[in-house]
Amino acid sequence: MAKGTPIVKTQEQIEKIRKSCQLVSATIAEVGRHIKPGVSTLSLDKIAETFIRDHGAIPAFKGYQFDPDVIPFPGTLCTSINEVVVHGIPSANAFLKEGDIISIDCGVILDGYFGDSAYTFGVGEISAEKEKLLRVTKEALNRAITQVKVGNRLGDLGYAVQSYVESFGFSVVRDMVGHGVGIKLHEPPDVPNYGIRGKGKQFQAGWVIAIEPMVNIGKHHIAVANDNWTVYAVDRKPSAQFEHTVAIFNDRTEILTTFAEIEQLTNITIYG
């Protein structure tokens, strides 16, 4: 979790972050074109790394280390299948199967600034329950963004996500949160997907935050695998994640990432 005072960005900095976010979105769209049964997550990772570097940027996740005692993250993408909530490591031995869902989380560094986004895809035909999970998680993100405005608080965002998700019998992951982003990959403030209206820090103009609801079909409890990265639902039920990076201005909030290109270029069902 990121501690400290949120970094207020200038208009010039936000424009640089916007360009990084546009590349993140384009990368996820390119990866999405290749998602189908039989494909390995490592092959998707190689597609992403090539695409990012061909556009003059650096994969933000590759080599990222949150703790000196934990190995740096080895992939360009976090590829999280079914019950894996986040931080799934791409592998030559992990092949997508019909009916899976996979979260593709991607970050890039372009001209020194970070962008971050995630989208959960269905692999072929998925169950009605999984499709419902994806629709609810994506709509929870949309509802979160409506609460992001100067004067509102982090608790307003968290409440919007939590109340909507729980109305469907799903649960919001508590131990993983969104974050500030832009100059670093993870900046303050933490952005929980649960909370109480009217509580928490007030949103300020110049903040850029990554909002990323992580929603489980079952309970919210999570655990970390022996690789010290892969986070999975303890009850082994499916989990989904959608993430946008947004910038806050005095009179508006702008979504810097986009799902439009992802949904135009892929043959994947559009959820919501």
C-alpha positions, 0 to 999 in steps of 0.5 A: 500500500502507498503511504504519504501525500498524494502527488498533485500533477500539472496539466502537462504531467497529466497529458504525459500520463494520458499518452501512457494510458492510451498505450496501455489501452492499445496494448490490452486491445492487441493482447485481447485479439489473441485470447482463445483456447489453447493459447499460453499466458506467456505467449500473450505476455510476449505479444504485450512486451513487443507491442509496448517496446515497438511503441517506444515505451517500457513495460512497467510491471517487468522487474517491479519489486515491492519487497527486497526479499521477493523476486522482481515480477518476471512478466509484462502482464499480470495474467490472472485466470479464474480464481486468481484475483491479481498478479498472475505470472505469465507461464509457458505451461498455463494454457487458456481453456474454453470457459475460463476468464482471464484478467489482463493487467498492464502498465507502461512507462512512456516518456517517464510517466506511468499508465495502468489498466486492466480488463477481464476477458471471457475465453470462448463461451463462459458460464452465465455466472461468470458473465454476470460477474464480469458485467457487475465488476465492470459496472462497479468500476463505472459507478466508482468513477461517477463518485470521483469529483472534487469535494467527494471522498474516497469512502464515496467511491468505495461505498458505490462499488461495495453496495453495488457488488454485494447487492448481487451476492458477490464480494469485494476484495479488501486486501488489494486496492487501487492507488495513485499513479503517474510519476510512479506505478504506485503512489498515494492515496490507496483507493479501496473498493469498499467504504462508508459515504462521507469518509476518507480523504477528499478528492483533489484537483490534480490527482491521478488515480487507478481505480480497480475493483476486484470482485469475487463470486464467493467470499472476499478472502484471499491468499498469496501463492508460494511464488509470492505474487499470485493472489487467489481467492481462498475458496477458489471461486472466480474473480474479475478485475476492471481498471481505469486510470482517471485524472481529477480536475476542478470541474470534471474527471477524465478517464485516461484509459479506454476500453473502446479499442479493446472492445472494437478490436477483439471478438470477445463479448462486451460485458456491459 
